[in-house]
Amino acid sequence: MMEKNIKIAIDGHSSCGKSTLAKQLAAHYGFLFIDTGAMYRAVALYAIENGIINDDDVIDEKKLKNEMDKINISFKNSNGKNRTLLNSEDVEDKIRQIRVSSKVSKIAAMPFVREKMVSLQRKISENSSVVMDGRDIGTVVFPNAEVKFFVTASQEIRAQRRYKELLEKGEIVDLEQIKQSISQRDFLDSTREISPLKKADDAIELDNSFMTREEQFDFAVKIIDKVLQK
């Protein structure tokens, strides 16, 4: 058995399959999986449903800050799948909707939101080997992670994947709207003042534009196994 808890950090752009890879690796190694993107999405959903952010993306910052202590986020496993709970309500499906995707970067850029989420992420991970995916895992949350990946793919391919995923869920979606949403999120994630999306100096870049999920998984496992064997 391993003598210490291992941290695997997976950062990268939106809709590039970070969570899929993280879940696969967590299951393979028996590590805890934490979907940090779901946590920020849950905060965004709370803001939407409580009138804190409007259709024009204007945020009532004071109200959100005052209500952060009312936002409780946790996870549960249901039939082998990770589900996100917001104040004990299963919101896994709600937080994947385009209305949340289009606003989450604005919410996630707020310093007090990131401060609370990072603190919660570290607390959940204290006594476990963890696979965590997000935007700032290898740079901020776990800068000393044993393994770091930076996952990316072209915007066109990411939009097509997201479009297909939403259609399969029965949602009525517009491909151009998804392209615009992804482009906007890339810009906001990469240019925000607090914890911008960027590749850690010691992260391994994984461009999966033309890789299957199985090929991506095999690529990651080979690298992780070498680290675990040291």
Disulfide bonds with the S-S distance in Angstrom:
none
